[in-house]
């Protein structure tokens, strides 16, 4: 990895923040002026666009580009953060006897039925943003209020899905009981929360759902295959 190009494509690993990536790169190259376009949550992996020096002025343009994500959506669980890092607020085990109808209904839908549900999500959707997000209310990010234990009523936001594809339906074990994970690819407009889409898919399947894994594979014409990996 070198700085011959003032725009770097980075494949962020899981377990560190987007700004951790910037700190690693600053230290590696001895460069102070460096920034990124489009934050990824610590649990997420994938494409980040990093700019150096005066080219950091271009980052605003990249923020507006559409994006593609590969998501793992855990059925049967809802959390306060909208992903697997949060506190479980609702839970059903789709393999237990009492909830067998949930499993049966989803099994009966099959891959074609679930793909159809996903296809129906293509378009403009008005959805609540995650309570743990940087969206501000009263001049303060929602996640700060949520972390203090304040009751947060997330605002609604218009989000757009331009393409949606089912990748796989996988069994999952959660605390010794059976659940399902749906793997799907979403192409979305800027500002769309995949955590919100995961919960919306659950609502349409009539089962709690949360985001269990996320990888960003595209930003505009930039693709993760051309990105360079960094080690924490």
Secondary structure as UniProt FT lines:
FT   STRAND          7..12
FT   TURN            14..15
FT   HELIX           18..29
FT   STRAND          34..37
FT   TURN            42..43
FT   STRAND          45..52
FT   HELIX           53..58
FT   HELIX           59..63
FT   STRAND          67..75
FT   STRAND          77..79
FT   TURN            84..85
FT   STRAND          88..91
FT   TURN            94..95
FT   TURN            98..99
FT   HELIX           100..119
FT   TURN            120..121
FT   STRAND          123..128
FT   STRAND          136..137
FT   TURN            138..139
FT   STRAND          140..141
FT   HELIX           142..147
FT   TURN            148..149
FT   STRAND          156..174
FT   TURN            175..176
FT   STRAND          177..188
FT   TURN            190..191
FT   HELIX           194..205
FT   STRAND          209..219
FT   TURN            220..221
FT   STRAND          222..223
FT   HELIX           224..226
FT   STRAND          228..229
//
